[in-house]
Amino acid sequence: MPSPILSHWIDLKKNSRKFLFPALGIIALILILQLGKYFRTPTPPQNSSIYQPLTEIPVTAQKVTVGVYAQNIYELNASSNTYYLDFYLWLRWKGKIDPIANLEYMNGVEDWGRIIEPAYEEPKKLKDGSFYQIMRVESRFREPFEFSRYPLDEQRLGVTIENAVYPLNQLVYIADTKESGYAADLTVPGWKIRNSEIKTLSHQYPSNFGDLDEGKNNSIYSTLRFEMHISRPLSFFTWKLLLPLFVVLFSSWGALLLYPIYVDSRIILPVTALLTIVFLQQSYSDALPDVGYLVLLDKIYALVYVLIIAGILETIITADWAKSEDPESIVRVKKLDQWFLIANIVILSGGMILFLLF
């Protein structure tokens, strides 16, 4: 007669199927809840200066109409958050202040390599008495990219200009919204151009930079911002990133279709899939900068990890049942495999919907 401890162990093994699905559900729920705090877009750190839309133009300010026409964007580097922008910049104004003399590119990088080619040696005087200058600018710029929705992320590439000397009450940039834009043949490899935007902003600094003669109003400067909105095509996410991942996951599910007595093959398939996914994740992570949050693809991979690990556990648990090769045990394993596969599909579908919607 078996001891009470041995009898309890035998009963526990027989009833292990009852605990497998709840355990899988709990693991998936914990994962989704833990990742929930990463659903929201991370709040960017508060800047030391504030950009606001310009709602009122000071009466004392000299008005300068500014337009931008982008010709080319190249060497977009997600790791360094930089890109090269080649564009035409024109200014038209009336007044004594030369708005070109102290023009500053606020998000410019490597000023020494910036190329500026003005069309006229001196500003051209138009028939209405205003001055006009157009120049071609080619330079490297930087933007703080946001990758929380990678690889379905949208980015903004642009240029921000400001006068380094004259504050808002002396000089104001007026965006030439009608004539600004980008070339029809402009393309960014790997990205889709959605639209462009040019706007006038006010830039307030919480400092007088040590100049005791500067008043509070003199710490506000007029800023012009031109930006292009780009996004990654859906095909990049579907065919290059999601398809390989799902192929590996589905191959691990193939273990559930094998005859239960092939224990070694049933365990090797999900283990091999797990190792493959580790390398797949490393391949796309190398193309991203070090960020302190999970991107969309990270969340999908985390869910797949849980499903594969659960599959490994399922094959280990059912291995003991199949060893006896008893027909009743074989039927039992097959039935469990069937329900386990259905549970995997439901959890994967639900997780994907949550990740894509939020």
C-alpha positions as CSV (number, residue, x, y, z in Angstrom):
1,M,0.0,0.0,0.0
2,P,1.6,3.3,-1.0
3,S,2.3,5.9,1.7
4,P,0.1,9.0,2.0
5,I,2.9,11.2,0.6
6,L,3.3,9.0,-2.5
7,S,-0.5,8.9,-3.0
8,H,-0.7,12.7,-2.8
9,W,2.1,13.0,-5.4
10,I,0.4,10.6,-7.8
11,D,-2.9,12.6,-7.4
12,L,-1.0,15.9,-8.0
13,K,0.4,14.6,-11.2
14,K,-2.9,13.4,-12.4
15,N,-4.5,16.7,-11.7
16,S,-1.6,18.8,-13.1
17,R,-3.7,19.6,-16.2
18,K,-6.2,21.5,-14.0
19,F,-3.4,23.8,-12.9
20,L,-1.7,24.3,-16.2
21,F,-4.2,26.6,-17.9
22,P,-4.8,28.8,-14.8
23,A,-1.0,29.1,-14.4
24,L,-0.6,30.1,-18.1
25,G,-3.4,32.7,-17.7
26,I,-2.0,34.1,-14.6
27,I,1.5,34.4,-16.2
28,A,0.0,36.2,-19.2
29,L,-2.1,38.5,-17.0
30,I,0.9,39.4,-14.8
31,L,2.9,40.2,-18.0
32,I,0.2,42.5,-19.4
33,L,-0.3,44.3,-16.1
34,Q,3.4,44.8,-15.7
35,L,3.8,46.1,-19.2
36,G,0.7,48.4,-18.7
37,K,2.7,51.1,-17.1
38,Y,4.8,51.3,-20.3
39,F,1.7,51.7,-22.5
40,R,1.8,55.5,-22.2
41,T,4.3,57.6,-24.1
42,P,7.1,58.5,-21.7
43,T,6.9,62.1,-20.5
44,P,9.9,64.0,-21.9
45,P,12.0,65.8,-19.3
46,Q,11.1,69.4,-18.7
47,N,13.2,71.8,-20.7
48,S,15.0,74.7,-19.3
49,S,13.2,76.9,-21.9
50,I,9.6,77.0,-23.1
51,Y,8.3,77.1,-26.7
52,Q,4.8,78.4,-27.1
53,P,2.7,79.4,-30.2
54,L,2.9,83.1,-30.9
55,T,-0.6,84.5,-30.4
56,E,0.2,88.2,-30.5
57,I,2.8,90.2,-32.3
58,P,4.3,93.2,-30.4
59,V,3.6,96.5,-32.1
60,T,7.3,97.6,-31.7
61,A,8.7,94.4,-33.4
62,Q,10.1,94.4,-36.9
63,K,8.3,91.7,-38.9
64,V,10.3,89.2,-41.0
65,T,8.6,86.8,-43.3
66,V,10.5,83.5,-43.4
67,G,9.9,80.4,-45.6
68,V,11.6,77.0,-45.9
69,Y,11.6,74.6,-48.8
70,A,13.2,71.2,-48.1
71,Q,15.2,69.6,-50.9
72,N,16.8,66.6,-49.4
73,I,17.0,64.6,-46.2
74,Y,19.8,62.0,-45.8
75,E,21.9,60.0,-43.2
76,L,19.0,59.7,-40.8
77,N,20.6,58.1,-37.7
78,A,18.2,56.8,-35.1
79,S,21.0,55.9,-32.7
80,S,22.3,59.5,-32.5
81,N,19.0,61.2,-33.2
82,T,20.5,63.2,-36.1
83,Y,20.0,63.8,-39.8
84,Y,21.1,66.0,-42.6
85,L,18.7,68.5,-44.1
86,D,19.2,70.4,-47.3
87,F,16.8,73.3,-47.8
88,Y,16.2,76.7,-49.2
89,L,15.6,79.5,-46.6
90,W,14.3,82.9,-47.6
91,L,13.6,86.1,-45.5
92,R,11.7,89.2,-46.5
93,W,11.5,92.3,-44.3
94,K,11.2,96.0,-43.9
95,G,13.2,97.8,-41.3
96,K,16.7,98.6,-40.1
97,I,17.5,95.3,-38.3
98,D,19.2,92.7,-40.5
99,P,17.6,89.4,-39.5
100,I,20.3,87.4,-41.2
101,A,23.3,88.7,-39.3
102,N,22.6,86.9,-36.0
103,L,20.6,84.0,-37.3
104,E,21.0,80.9,-35.0
105,Y,20.0,77.3,-35.8
106,M,18.8,76.0,-32.4
107,N,18.9,72.3,-33.2
108,G,22.0,72.4,-35.4
109,V,24.9,70.0,-34.9
110,E,28.4,70.5,-36.1
111,D,28.2,74.2,-37.0
112,W,31.7,74.0,-38.6
113,G,30.3,71.7,-41.3
114,R,27.3,73.8,-42.1
115,I,27.1,75.0,-45.7
116,I,25.3,78.3,-46.4
117,E,25.1,79.7,-49.9
118,P,23.2,83.0,-50.2
119,A,21.8,83.9,-53.7
120,Y,22.7,87.6,-53.4
121,E,25.9,89.2,-51.9
122,E,23.6,91.8,-50.4
123,P,19.9,91.5,-49.7
124,K,17.8,92.4,-52.8
125,K,15.5,95.3,-52.5
126,L,12.0,94.6,-53.9
127,K,9.6,97.0,-55.6
128,D,7.5,97.4,-52.4
129,G,10.6,98.6,-50.5
130,S,11.2,95.4,-48.6
131,F,14.5,93.5,-48.5
132,Y,14.8,89.9,-49.7
133,Q,17.4,87.2,-49.4
134,I,17.3,83.5,-50.2
135,M,20.0,81.0,-49.3
136,R,20.6,77.3,-49.6
137,V,21.5,75.6,-46.3
138,E,22.9,72.1,-45.8
139,S,23.6,71.0,-42.3
140,R,23.2,68.3,-39.7
141,F,20.4,68.6,-37.2
142,R,19.2,66.8,-34.1
143,E,15.8,65.9,-32.7
144,P,14.9,63.9,-29.6
145,F,13.3,60.9,-31.3
146,E,10.5,59.0,-29.5
147,F,10.6,55.2,-29.9
148,S,7.8,54.0,-27.7
149,R,5.8,52.9,-30.7
150,Y,8.7,51.4,-32.6
151,P,8.4,50.1,-35.3
152,L,5.2,52.0,-35.9
153,D,6.7,55.2,-34.6
154,E,6.3,58.7,-36.1
155,Q,9.1,61.2,-36.1
156,R,9.5,64.9,-36.8
157,L,12.5,66.2,-38.7
158,G,13.0,69.9,-38.9
159,V,15.0,73.0,-38.3
160,T,14.4,75.7,-35.6
161,I,15.8,79.2,-36.2
162,E,16.0,82.1,-33.8
163,N,17.8,85.5,-33.6
164,A,20.6,85.4,-31.1
165,V,20.4,89.2,-30.3
166,Y,17.0,90.7,-30.8
167,P,14.2,89.6,-28.5
168,L,10.5,89.3,-29.3
169,N,9.6,93.0,-28.8
170,Q,12.2,93.9,-31.4
171,L,12.1,91.2,-34.0
172,V,9.4,88.6,-35.0
173,Y,9.5,85.8,-37.6
174,I,6.3,85.3,-39.6
175,A,6.0,81.9,-41.2
176,D,5.4,81.9,-44.9
177,T,2.9,79.0,-44.8
178,K,1.8,79.4,-48.4
179,E,5.1,78.9,-50.1
180,S,6.9,76.7,-47.7
181,G,7.0,72.9,-48.2
182,Y,9.2,70.2,-49.7
183,A,10.3,68.9,-53.1
184,A,7.9,66.4,-54.8
185,D,10.8,63.9,-55.3
186,L,12.1,64.1,-51.7
187,T,12.2,60.7,-50.1
188,V,13.6,59.3,-46.9
189,P,14.7,55.6,-47.3
190,G,12.7,53.4,-44.9
191,W,10.2,56.1,-44.1
192,K,7.0,57.6,-45.4
193,I,6.6,61.4,-45.6
194,R,3.2,62.4,-44.2
195,N,3.3,66.2,-44.4
196,S,5.2,69.4,-43.5
197,E,4.5,72.3,-41.2
198,I,5.9,75.7,-40.5
199,K,5.0,77.8,-37.6
200,T,5.9,80.9,-35.5
201,L,6.7,80.3,-31.8
202,S,7.8,82.3,-28.8
203,H,10.8,81.0,-26.9
204,Q,11.0,82.1,-23.3
205,Y,14.2,81.6,-21.3
206,P,14.0,81.6,-17.5
207,S,17.3,83.4,-17.4
208,N,18.9,86.8,-18.3
209,F,22.2,85.0,-19.0
210,G,24.0,87.3,-16.6
211,D,23.0,90.6,-18.3
212,L,21.7,92.8,-15.5
213,D,20.3,95.3,-18.0
214,E,18.0,92.6,-19.5
215,G,14.4,92.7,-18.3
216,K,11.9,89.9,-18.1
217,N,10.4,90.6,-21.5
218,N,13.9,90.6,-23.1
219,S,14.2,86.8,-22.3
220,I,11.5,86.0,-24.9
221,Y,12.6,85.5,-28.5
222,S,10.8,84.8,-31.7
223,T,11.4,81.4,-33.1
224,L,10.5,79.8,-36.5
225,R,10.0,76.1,-36.7
226,F,9.8,74.0,-39.9
227,E,9.3,70.3,-39.6
228,M,8.4,67.3,-41.7
229,H,6.4,64.5,-40.2
230,I,7.5,61.0,-41.2
231,S,6.4,57.5,-40.2
232,R,7.6,54.0,-40.9
233,P,5.6,52.0,-43.5
234,L,3.4,49.2,-42.1
235,S,5.1,46.7,-44.4
236,F,8.4,47.2,-42.5
237,F,6.7,46.1,-39.3
238,T,4.7,43.3,-40.8
239,W,7.1,41.6,-43.2
240,K,10.6,42.4,-41.7
241,L,9.9,42.2,-38.0
242,L,6.7,40.5,-37.2
243,L,6.7,37.8,-39.8
244,P,10.1,36.2,-38.7
245,L,8.9,36.3,-35.1
246,F,5.6,34.6,-35.8
247,V,7.3,32.0,-38.0
248,V,9.5,31.0,-35.0
249,L,6.6,31.0,-32.6
250,F,4.4,28.9,-34.9
251,S,7.3,26.4,-35.3
252,S,7.4,26.0,-31.6
253,W,3.7,25.3,-31.6
254,G,4.5,22.5,-34.0
255,A,5.6,20.5,-30.9
256,L,2.0,20.3,-29.9
257,L,1.1,18.5,-33.1
258,L,3.7,15.8,-32.7
259,Y,2.7,12.4,-31.3
260,P,3.1,12.5,-27.5
261,I,5.7,9.7,-27.4
262,Y,8.2,11.9,-29.3
263,V,9.2,13.6,-26.1
264,D,12.6,14.8,-27.1
265,S,11.4,16.5,-30.3
266,R,8.4,18.1,-28.4
267,I,10.9,19.7,-26.0
268,I,13.6,20.6,-28.5
269,L,11.3,22.6,-30.8
270,P,10.2,25.3,-28.3
271,V,13.7,25.4,-26.8
272,T,15.2,26.1,-30.2
273,A,12.6,28.7,-30.9
274,L,13.4,30.4,-27.6
275,L,17.1,30.7,-28.6
276,T,16.2,32.0,-32.0
277,I,14.0,34.7,-30.7
278,V,16.8,35.9,-28.4
279,F,18.9,36.5,-31.5
280,L,16.0,38.1,-33.4
281,Q,15.5,40.6,-30.6
282,Q,19.2,41.4,-30.4
283,S,19.2,42.2,-34.2
284,Y,16.6,45.0,-34.0
285,S,17.8,46.3,-30.6
286,D,21.2,47.1,-32.1
287,A,19.5,49.6,-34.4
288,L,18.0,51.5,-31.6
289,P,19.6,53.9,-29.1
290,D,19.6,53.0,-25.4
291,V,16.2,54.1,-24.1
292,G,14.8,53.8,-20.6
293,Y,11.4,52.3,-21.6
294,L,10.0,49.4,-23.6
295,V,9.2,49.9,-27.2
296,L,6.2,48.3,-28.9
297,L,8.2,45.5,-30.3
298,D,9.8,44.7,-26.9
299,K,6.3,44.2,-25.5
300,I,5.4,41.8,-28.3
301,Y,8.6,39.8,-27.8
302,A,8.0,39.7,-24.0
303,L,4.6,38.1,-24.6
304,V,6.1,35.6,-27.1
305,Y,8.7,34.7,-24.5
306,V,6.0,33.8,-22.0
307,L,4.1,31.7,-24.5
308,I,7.2,29.7,-25.5
309,I,8.3,29.2,-21.9
310,A,4.8,28.0,-21.1
311,G,5.0,25.6,-24.0
312,I,8.3,24.2,-22.7
313,L,6.7,23.6,-19.3
314,E,3.7,21.9,-20.9
315,T,5.8,19.5,-22.8
316,I,7.8,18.7,-19.7
317,I,4.7,18.0,-17.7
318,T,3.1,15.8,-20.3
319,A,6.3,13.9,-20.9
320,D,5.6,11.7,-17.8
321,W,2.1,11.0,-19.1
322,A,3.4,9.8,-22.5
323,K,6.2,7.6,-21.1
324,S,3.8,4.8,-20.3
325,E,2.4,4.8,-23.9
326,D,-0.9,4.0,-22.4
327,P,-3.7,4.8,-24.9
328,E,-5.7,6.7,-22.2
329,S,-2.6,8.8,-21.4
330,I,-1.9,9.5,-25.0
331,V,-5.5,10.7,-25.6
332,R,-5.1,12.8,-22.4
333,V,-2.0,14.5,-23.8
334,K,-3.5,15.2,-27.2
335,K,-6.5,16.8,-25.6
336,L,-4.3,19.0,-23.4
337,D,-2.2,20.0,-26.4
338,Q,-5.3,21.0,-28.3
339,W,-6.6,23.3,-25.5
340,F,-3.1,24.6,-24.9
341,L,-2.7,25.6,-28.5
342,I,-6.1,27.4,-28.5
343,A,-5.1,29.2,-25.3
344,N,-1.9,30.4,-26.9
345,I,-3.7,31.7,-29.9
346,V,-6.2,33.6,-27.8
347,I,-3.5,35.1,-25.5
348,L,-1.4,36.1,-28.5
349,S,-4.3,37.7,-30.3
350,G,-5.5,39.6,-27.1
351,G,-2.0,40.8,-26.3
352,M,-1.4,42.1,-29.8
353,I,-4.7,44.0,-29.8
354,L,-3.8,45.6,-26.5
355,F,-0.3,46.5,-27.5
356,L,-1.4,48.0,-30.9
357,L,-4.3,50.0,-29.4
358,F,-2.4,51.4,-26.5
